[in-house]
């Protein structure tokens, strides 16, 4: 029933989906940091402390753990169910995976209570599922390189926009 490559395929899919989710979280964190509120805090608001910046490297570890959990619970089942529905009902597996990612995103935002973020969560889950689908062929390094380039590009463009005064208020 399962071929000799089944274990390696699962490990690749898990690594790629966790990596994609981690890179998306990093891009969101960088975008929020660079393009976030640049105004002075009000009298009843706190300044950002130096301890927050000391904790940022450890945030990556927490994001990685969260990415692995979301990959195991949502992304990999989405990929497998999409391929199974394609075999049983026809159609393209990418469409099934996008539909199932929407259902998984709805479950996730319902649990967290963040309904306004549903389209963003759906887009992130769909991207992770579609990229993970090809992970059996070993695209881990390609995803790592392009994802890292995307995060750095967002950071550099946002930083240039803040420096030039085009972004922020």
N, C-alpha and C positions, 0 to 999 in steps of 0.2 A: 504494500500500500504506500509506504513512504520510501522514497528513493534514498540512496546513500548520501545525497547532498542536502537532505531535509534539514539537518541540524545546522549546517553552515549557512543555509539560506535564511533560516529564522534568525540566527545571530546577526547576519548582515542587515536584514530588514529592521531588526530592533536598533542596531547602531545607527542606521541611516535615519530612521524616523525620530529617534531621540536627538540626533544631531540637528535635523531640520527644525524640530520644535525648539531646541536650545538656541539656534541661530535666530529664529524668529523672535524668541523672547529677548535675546540680546539686542536685536534691531529695535524692538519696541522700547527697551530700557534706554538705549542710546538716544533714540528719537525723543522720548519723554524727557530725558535729561537735557539734551541740547535745545530742543524746541519748547521745553516746558516754560513755566512762568518765570520770567526774568525780572519781575517787578520787586520792589522792596516789600518785605512783609509788613502787614498792618500792625497796629499796637497790640492786638490780641493774638497775633500769630507768632510762631517761633521761628528763629533762624535755623538754617540747616547746620547741624553741628559737625564738628570734625570727626566724631565717632561714626557718623553715617558714612563718610568717605572711607574710613578704616574698615567698615563692614562690607563695602561693595565687592571686594574680591571673594568673600565667602558667599555672597549672593549667587555667584555663578555655580557653586556646588549645589545650593538649594534649587536653582533653576534646572540643573542637570538631573537631580533626583525627580523633580516634578515632570520633566520631559520623559524620563524613562517610564514613570508610572502612567502618564497619559498615553504613551506609545503602546504599552502593554494592554491597557484597558480599552482604549478607543481606536488608535490608528491601525494596529495590526489586525484586530477583528474586522475593521472596515475594509481593509485590503482583501482579506480572505473571504468575507461575505460577498464583496463585489465580484470577485472572481467566480465564486460559487453560483451567484445569481446569473452571471454571464453564461456559465455552462448550462444552467437549467432553463433560463428564460430567453437567452439570446441577448443581443445588443452588445454594446461596448463596455468593458469592465470599468473604464474611466467614468462613464456616466453613472453607473451603479455606485461606484466609490464616492463620487461627488454627492449623490443623493444620501448615501449612508453617512457621510461626513456631516451633512446638514442635520441628520437625526442625532448623531453623536454630539454635535455642537449644541443642539437644543437641550439635550440631557445635561450637558456640562453647565450651560448657563442657567438652566432651571435649578440645578443644585446650588450654584453660587449666587443666584438671584441677580445676575447682571445682564438682563435682557437687552439693553441698548448695545451691548458689545457682541450680540449674536452674529452679525455679518462678519465681523473681524475674526471671531473664533471659527466660524464656518470656513472662511478663506484659509486660515492657518491649518485647520484639520484637512481640508481638501488638498492643499499644497503638500502637506506631509504624506498623505495617503498616495497621491500621484507620484511623488518622488520615490517613496518607499516601494512602490510597485516594481520599479526597475532595479531595486537593490540586489536582487538575486544575481545580477550580472556584475556586481562589485563596483558600484559607482560611489563608494564611500569617500574616497579622496577627492573626487570631482565635486561632490556636494560640499565637502569641507572647504575646499579652496574658493569656490564661487560664493558660498555663504559667508565666509570670512571677508571676502572682497566686498560683498553687499553691505555688511555691517560697517566696515571701514569707510565705504563710500558715503553711507548715511551720516556717519559721524563727521567726516571731513566736510561734506556739503552743508550740513547743519551748522558746524563750527564756523565755516566761511560766511554763511548767511547771518549768524549772530554777530560776527566780527564786523561785517559790512553794514549791519543795522537793518537788513531786509527782513530778518526774522526776530520775533520777540517784541516786547512792548515796553 
